[in-house]
Amino acid sequence: MRPATLAKLDKHDPVAINARAEEVVDYPVTFGGAVMAHYGHHITDGLSRLWHVDDNPCLLTSPLSGFSARLASLGAKRVYMTPERPTLFRKVVVPSSSLLSDGVIYEAHDAEHKRIAEQALKRSGFTPSWTVYLSRSRLGAERRIEGEDEIEAMLSHSGFEIIHPQDLSIEDQIAVFNRADVVVGASGSAMHTSLFHIDKPLRIVTLCGPRFNRRFSLVDQIKSYRSTYIQCLEETSRDGRGVISSQRADLDLVKNGLEMAGVI
């Protein structure tokens, strides 16, 4: 696994402690996994044990908040718990992770995402255009793509609706991947929302660099939508953690790729 990927995963590990238990829990609990502060990491890895549903309280590494709490409210009905002091649990059920970092994914990975999507679609009245581009142009400078204005102009001319995911509720973001016919966007967290696609015919076109997050291709294996990847983004800088912080789009490759995919 690449060092940058390991660094991303390591920061979600719970803090190691060396203390005697101040509380003992004798009833069984089920381990639900780590609550991750990063949206894309949470919906890919953080939900990977929630395919399993039982009547036990669901033990998490940290409290739910923000988007993770919203997603939990849409998923299977569970009582969540996070210990606030050193606690000894006598019996813990640990479901296997449905997504493994060494490149394995199981059909069960879809279970909680589908439960969440079904409830989200009941609550969302948002109806996007048939063709949608998910833009980064209103994000911070470190996440923007040089040349994206030109991409937006090209796609707008072809009838695409330009959507800024951060302006939508989670329910409406999920609706985009279930009510549009074509979704185009750059590789990143917003495109991971494809995990909540259920079964409507959908074409997803992802703009990426020569190397991209393999979780996209893993998820493709268990979903019914069609995926195309256009290698058209050039890395221009990395941050102190080794993560890509800025990119430049090769507009000719973008245009040719979109034409070959048949979406413009």
VOZAGU-572745 format. One record per residue: residue in one letter; x negated, y, z negated of N, C-alpha, C in turn. Coordinates in steps of 0.2 Angstrom, whole numbers, padded with zeros to 4 digits, always signed. Each point is the difference from the previous one (the first is absolute). Example, Ala and Ser with C-alpha at 12.3 -4.5 7.8 and 13.67 -1.06 7.14 Angstrom:
# residues 2
A-0066-0028-0039+0004+0006+0000-0004+0006+0000S+0002+0005+0004-0004+0006-0001+0004+0005-0003
***
This chain:
# residues 264
M-0004-0006+0000+0004+0006+0000-0004+0006+0000R+0002+0005+0004-0004+0007+0000-0001+0003-0007P-0006+0003-0001+0000+0004-0007+0005+0005-0001A+0002+0004+0005+0005+0005+0000+0007-0003-0003T+0001-0006+0003+0007-0004-0002-0001-0002-0007L-0005-0003-0002-0001-0002-0007+0001+0006-0005A-0003+0006+0002+0000+0005-0004+0008+0002-0001K+0004+0000+0005+0007+0002+0000+0003-0005-0005L-0001-0006+0001+0003-0005-0005-0002+0000-0007D-0007+0001-0001-0002+0000-0007+0003+0006-0004K+0001+0006+0003+0003+0005-0004+0007-0001-0003H+0003-0005+0003+0007-0002-0003-0001-0005-0006D-0006-0003-0001-0001-0005-0005+0002+0003-0007P+0003-0003-0005+0001+0002-0006-0006+0001-0004V+0000+0005-0005-0006+0001-0004-0002-0006-0005A-0006-0002+0000-0001-0006-0004+0000+0003-0008I+0002-0004-0004+0000+0002-0007-0002-0006-0004N-0003+0001-0006-0002-0005-0005+0003+0002-0007A+0006-0003-0001+0004+0002-0006+0004-0006-0002R+0002+0000-0006+0004-0006-0003+0008+0002+0002A+0004-0005+0001+0007+0002+0002+0003+0003-0006E+0004+0005+0002+0004+0004-0005+0007-0003+0000E+0002-0003+0005+0007-0003+0001-0001-0007+0003V+0005-0004-0001+0000-0007+0003+0007+0000+0003V+0000-0002+0006+0007-0002+0004+0000-0007+0001D+0005-0003-0003+0001-0007+0000+0005-0003+0006Y+0004+0005+0002+0004-0002+0006-0004+0000+0006P+0003-0003+0005-0004+0000+0007+0001+0006+0004V-0005+0002+0003+0000+0006+0005-0003-0002+0006T+0002+0004+0005-0003-0002+0007-0005+0006+0002F-0006-0002+0002-0004+0006+0003+0002+0002+0006G+0001+0007+0001+0002+0003+0006-0006+0003+0004G-0005+0001-0003-0006+0002+0004-0002+0007-0002A-0004+0004+0004-0003+0006-0002+0005+0006+0003V+0001+0005-0003+0003+0006+0002-0005+0004+0003M+0000+0002+0007-0005+0003+0003+0002+0008+0001A-0004+0004-0001+0002+0007+0001+0000+0002+0008H-0003-0004+0004-0001+0001+0007+0006-0003+0003Y+0004+0004+0004+0006-0003+0003-0001-0006+0004G-0005+0001+0005-0001-0006+0005-0003-0006-0004H-0004+0001-0005-0003-0006-0004+0006-0003-0004H+0004+0004-0002+0006-0003-0005+0004-0004+0004I+0003+0002+0006+0005-0004+0004-0004-0006+0003T-0006+0000+0001-0003-0006+0003-0002-0005-0005D-0004+0003-0005-0003-0005-0005+0004+0000-0006G+0002+0006-0002+0003+0001-0007+0007-0004-0001L+0003-0001+0006+0007-0004+0000-0001-0007+0002S-0006-0003+0000-0002-0006+0003+0002-0006-0005R+0002+0001-0006+0002-0005-0004+0008+0000-0002L+0003+0005+0003+0007+0001-0001+0005-0003+0004W-0003-0005+0004+0004-0004+0004+0004-0005-0005H-0003-0001-0005+0003-0005-0005+0005+0004-0005V+0005-0003-0001+0005+0003-0004+0003-0005-0006D-0001+0002-0006+0003-0004-0005+0003+0005-0006D+0002-0003-0005+0004+0004-0005-0005+0003-0006N-0007-0002+0001-0004+0003-0005-0002+0007+0001P-0002+0004-0005-0002+0006+0001-0006+0000+0004C-0001+0006+0004-0005+0000+0005-0006+0004-0003L-0006-0003-0001-0005+0003-0003-0005+0004+0006L-0001+0006-0001-0004+0004+0005-0006+0003-0004T-0005+0002+0004-0006+0002-0003+0000+0008-0002S+0005+0003+0002+0001+0007-0002+0007+0002+0002P+0003+0006-0003+0007+0001+0001+0002+0002+0007L+0006-0001+0002+0002+0003+0006+0002+0007+0000S-0002+0004+0005+0002+0007+0001+0000+0002+0007G+0003+0005+0001+0000+0003+0007+0003-0005+0005F-0004-0001+0006+0002-0005+0005+0001-0007-0002S-0005-0002-0005+0001-0007-0002+0006-0001-0004A+0002+0005-0004+0007-0001-0004+0005+0000+0005R+0000+0004+0005+0005+0000+0005+0001-0006+0004L-0006-0003+0002+0001-0007+0003+0002-0005-0004A-0002+0000-0007+0003-0005-0004+0007+0000-0001S+0003+0006+0000+0007+0001-0001+0004-0003+0006L-0003+0000+0006+0003-0003+0006-0001-0008+0001G-0005-0002-0004-0001-0008+0001+0004-0004-0005A-0003-0006-0001+0004-0005-0004+0001+0003-0007K+0005-0002-0003+0002+0003-0007-0005-0003-0005R-0004+0004-0003-0005-0003-0005+0000+0005-0006V-0002-0003-0006-0002+0004-0006-0008+0001+0000Y-0002+0006+0002-0007+0001+0000-0003+0001-0007M-0006-0002-0001-0003+0002-0007-0008+0001+0001T-0003+0004-0003-0007+0002+0000-0002+0001-0008P-0004-0004-0002-0002+0000-0007-0004+0007-0001E+0001+0003-0006-0003+0007-0002-0005-0001-0005R-0001-0006-0002-0006-0002-0005-0002-0007+0001P-0006-0002-0002-0002-0007+0001+0005-0005-0002T+0002-0004+0005+0005-0005-0001-0002-0007+0003L+0002-0005-0004-0001-0007+0001+0007-0003+0003F+0000-0002+0006+0006-0004+0003-0001-0007+0000R+0004-0004-0004-0001-0007-0001+0001-0004+0007K+0005+0003+0004+0001-0004+0006+0002+0005+0006V-0005+0000+0005+0001+0004+0006+0000-0004+0006V+0006+0001+0004+0001-0003+0007-0004+0005+0005V-0005-0003+0004-0003+0004+0004+0001-0002+0007P+0004+0003+0004+0002-0002+0007-0007+0001+0004S-0001-0004+0005-0006+0001+0004+0002+0006+0004S-0006+0004+0002+0001+0006+0005+0001-0003+0007S+0005+0004+0003+0002-0002+0007-0005+0003+0005L-0004+0004-0002-0005+0003+0004-0007+0000-0003L-0005-0004+0003-0006+0000-0002-0005+0004+0003S-0005+0002-0003-0005+0005+0003-0004-0003+0005D-0001-0007+0000-0004-0003+0005+0004-0002+0006G+0005+0003+0001+0004+0000+0007+0005-0005+0000V+0004-0002-0005+0005-0005+0000+0007+0004-0002I+0005-0001+0003+0007+0002-0002+0005-0005+0001Y+0005+0000-0005+0005-0005+0000+0007+0003+0002E+0004-0004+0003+0007+0002+0001+0003+0003-0006A-0001-0002-0006+0003+0003-0006-0002+0007-0001H-0005+0003+0004-0002+0007-0001+0006+0004+0002D+0004-0002+0004+0006+0004+0003+0006+0000-0005A+0000-0004-0005+0006+0000-0004+0002+0006-0004E-0004+0003-0004+0001+0006-0003+0001+0006+0004H-0004+0000+0005+0001+0006+0005+0007+0000+0003K+0002-0006+0002+0007+0000+0003+0005+0001-0005R-0001-0002-0006+0005+0002-0005+0000+0008-0001I-0005+0003+0000-0001+0007-0001+0003+0004+0006A-0001-0003+0006+0002+0003+0006+0008+0000+0001E+0003-0006-0002+0007-0001+0000+0003+0006-0004Q-0002+0001-0006+0003+0005-0004-0002+0007+0002A-0006+0001+0003-0001+0007+0002+0004+0002+0006L+0002-0005+0004+0004+0002+0006+0007+0001-0002K+0002-0003-0005+0007+0002-0003+0000+0007-0002R-0005+0002-0003+0000+0007-0003-0002+0006+0005S-0004-0002+0006-0002+0005+0004+0005+0001+0006G+0001+0007+0001+0004+0001+0006-0004+0003+0005F-0006+0000+0000-0005+0003+0005+0000-0005+0006T+0001+0004+0006+0000-0004+0006-0005+0004+0005P-0006-0003+0001-0005+0003+0004+0001-0001+0007S-0003+0004+0004+0000-0002+0007-0002-0007+0002W+0001-0002+0006-0002-0007+0002-0007+0000+0000T-0004+0005+0002-0007+0000+0000-0003+0005-0005V-0005-0002-0004-0002+0004-0006-0008+0000+0000Y-0002+0006-0001-0008+0000-0002+0000+0003-0007L-0004-0004-0004-0002+0001-0007-0006+0005+0000S+0001+0006-0002-0006+0005+0000-0003+0001-0006R-0007+0001+0000-0004+0002-0005-0001+0008-0001S+0002+0003+0005-0002+0007+0001+0002+0005-0005R+0004-0002-0005+0001+0004-0006-0003-0002-0006L-0004-0005+0000-0004-0003-0005-0006+0005-0001G-0004-0002-0006-0006+0004-0001-0005-0001+0006A-0005+0004+0000-0005+0000+0005-0004-0007+0001E-0001-0003-0006-0003-0006+0000+0003-0006+0003R+0007+0001+0001+0004-0006+0003+0002+0002+0007R-0001+0006+0002+0002+0002+0007-0004-0003+0006I+0003+0000+0006-0004-0003+0005-0001+0006+0005E-0006+0001+0002-0002+0005+0005+0004-0002+0007G+0004+0004+0003+0003-0002+0006+0007-0002-0001E+0003+0000-0006+0006-0003-0001+0006+0005+0002D-0002+0006+0000+0005+0005+0003+0001-0002+0008E-0005-0002+0003+0001-0001+0007+0004-0007+0001I-0001-0005-0005+0004-0006+0000+0007+0002-0001E+0001+0004-0005+0007+0002-0001+0004+0003+0006A-0004+0004+0003+0003+0004+0006+0001-0005+0006M-0004-0005+0001+0001-0005+0005+0006-0004-0002L+0001-0002-0006+0005-0005-0002+0007+0004+0000S+0000+0006-0002+0006+0004+0000+0002+0001+0007H-0004+0001+0004+0002+0001+0008+0003-0007+0002S-0002-0005-0003+0003-0007+0002+0006-0002-0004G+0003+0005-0004+0006-0001-0004-0001-0003-0007F-0006+0000-0002-0001-0003-0007+0002+0006-0005E+0002-0003-0006+0002+0005-0006-0007-0001-0004I-0002+0006-0002-0006+0001-0004+0002+0000-0007I-0002-0005-0004+0002-0001-0007-0006+0001-0005H+0001+0003-0005-0005+0001-0005+0002-0004-0006P-0003-0006-0001+0003-0005-0005+0000+0003-0007Q-0004+0004-0002-0001+0003-0007+0007+0004-0001D+0003+0002+0005+0006+0004-0001+0006-0004-0001L+0000-0006+0001+0006-0005-0001-0001-0004-0006S+0006-0002-0003+0001-0004-0005-0003-0007+0002I-0001-0004-0005-0002-0007+0002+0005-0004+0004E+0006+0001-0002+0006-0003+0003+0000+0002+0007D-0001+0007+0002+0000+0002+0007-0006-0002+0004Q-0006-0001-0004-0006-0003+0004+0002-0007+0002I+0003-0004-0004+0002-0007+0001+0005+0000+0006A+0004+0005+0000+0005+0000+0005-0003+0001+0007V-0005+0004+0000-0004+0001+0007-0002-0006+0003F-0003-0005-0004-0002-0006+0003+0005-0005+0001N+0006+0002-0002+0006-0005+0001+0005+0003+0005R+0000+0006+0002+0005+0004+0004-0003+0002+0007A-0007+0001+0000-0003+0002+0006-0002-0006+0004D-0001+0002+0007-0002-0006+0004-0007+0000+0001V-0004+0006+0000-0007+0000+0000-0002+0005-0005V-0006-0002-0003-0003+0004-0005-0007+0000+0001V-0003+0006+0001-0007+0001+0002-0003+0004-0006G-0006-0002-0002-0004+0004-0005-0007-0003-0001A-0004+0004-0004-0007-0001-0001+0000-0005-0006S-0005-0005+0001-0001-0005-0006-0001+0004-0006G+0004-0003-0005+0000+0003-0007+0007-0002-0004S+0000+0003-0006+0006-0002-0004+0007+0001+0003A+0001+0005+0004+0007+0001+0002+0002-0006+0005M-0005-0003+0003+0001-0005+0005+0001-0007-0004H-0002+0000-0006+0001-0006-0004+0008-0001-0002T+0003+0006+0001+0008-0001-0002+0003-0005+0005S-0004-0002+0005+0003-0005+0005+0001-0007-0004L-0003+0000-0006+0002-0006-0004+0007-0001-0002F+0004+0006+0000+0007+0000-0002+0004-0001+0006H-0002-0001+0006+0004-0002+0006+0003-0007-0001I+0007+0000+0002+0003-0006-0001+0001-0004+0006D+0004+0001+0005+0000-0004+0006+0002+0003+0006K+0002+0007+0000+0002+0003+0006-0006+0001+0005P+0001-0001+0006-0006+0000+0005-0003+0007-0001L-0007+0000+0000-0004+0005-0001-0007+0000+0003R-0002+0005+0003-0007+0000+0003-0004+0005-0005I-0006-0002-0002-0004+0004-0004-0007+0001+0004V-0002+0006+0000-0006+0002+0004-0005+0003-0005T-0005-0003-0002-0005+0003-0005-0006+0003+0003L-0002+0006-0001-0006+0003+0002-0005-0001-0005C-0006-0003+0002-0005-0002-0005-0007+0001+0003G-0005-0001-0004-0007+0000+0002-0002-0007+0002P-0006-0001+0002-0003-0007+0001+0001-0005-0005R+0000+0003-0007+0001-0005-0005+0006+0003-0004F+0005-0004-0002+0006+0002-0004+0002-0005-0005N+0004+0002-0004+0002-0004-0006+0003-0006+0002R-0003-0006-0001+0003-0006+0002+0007-0002-0003R+0002+0003-0005+0007-0001-0002+0005+0001+0005F-0001+0005+0004+0005+0001+0006+0001-0006+0004S-0006-0003+0002+0001-0006+0004+0003-0006-0004L-0002+0000-0006+0003-0006-0005+0007+0001+0000V+0003+0006-0001+0007+0001-0001+0003-0001+0007D-0003+0001+0005+0003-0001+0007+0002-0008+0000Q-0004-0004-0003+0001-0007+0001+0007-0002-0003I+0003+0003-0005+0006-0002-0003+0006+0005+0002K-0001+0004+0004+0005+0005+0002+0003-0001+0007S+0006+0002+0002+0002-0002+0006-0001+0006+0005Y-0002+0006-0002-0001+0005+0005-0006-0001+0004R-0001+0004+0006-0006-0001+0004-0005+0005-0001S-0006-0001-0001-0005+0004-0002-0006+0001+0006T-0002+0007+0001-0005+0001+0004-0005+0005-0003Y-0006-0001+0001-0005+0004-0004-0005+0003+0006I+0000+0007-0001-0004+0004+0005-0006+0002-0003Q-0006-0002+0002-0006+0002-0003-0002+0007+0003C+0002+0005-0003-0001+0007+0003-0003+0005-0005L-0001-0002-0007-0002+0005-0005-0007-0001-0001E-0004+0005+0000-0007+0000-0002-0001+0003-0007E-0004-0004-0004-0002+0003-0006-0004+0006+0000T+0001+0005-0004-0004+0006+0000-0004+0001-0006S+0003-0002-0006-0003+0000-0006+0003-0004-0005R-0004-0002-0006+0002-0004-0005-0001+0004-0007D+0004-0002-0005+0000+0003-0006-0005-0003-0004G-0001+0002-0007-0005-0003-0004+0001-0007-0002R+0006-0003+0001+0002-0007-0001-0002-0004+0006G-0001+0003+0006-0001-0004+0006+0006-0001+0004V+0005+0004-0002+0007-0001+0004+0000+0006+0005I+0003-0002+0006+0000+0005+0005+0005+0005-0002S-0003+0007+0001+0003+0006-0002+0003+0004+0006S-0003-0001+0005+0002+0004+0006-0001-0004+0007Q+0004+0001+0005+0000-0004+0006+0002+0005+0006R-0003-0002+0006+0002+0004+0006+0003-0005+0005A+0005+0002+0003+0004-0004+0005-0003+0001+0007D-0001-0006+0003-0002+0001+0007+0007+0000+0004L+0002+0006+0002+0006+0001+0003+0002-0004+0007D-0006-0002+0003+0001-0004+0006+0002-0007-0002L-0004-0002-0005+0002-0007-0002+0007-0001-0003V+0002+0006-0004+0007+0000-0002+0005-0001+0005K-0001+0005+0005+0005+0000+0006+0000-0007+0003N-0006-0002+0002+0000-0006+0004+0003-0006-0004G-0002+0000-0006+0003-0006-0005+0008+0000+0000L+0002+0006-0001+0008+0001-0001+0003-0002+0007E-0003+0002+0005+0003-0002+0007+0000-0007+0001M-0006-0003-0002-0001-0008+0001+0005-0003-0005A+0002+0003-0006+0005-0003-0004+0007+0001+0002G+0001+0004+0005+0006+0001+0003+0005+0005-0005V-0003+0004-0004+0004+0004-0004+0000+0007+0002I-0004+0002+0005+0001+0007+0003+0000-0001+0008
***
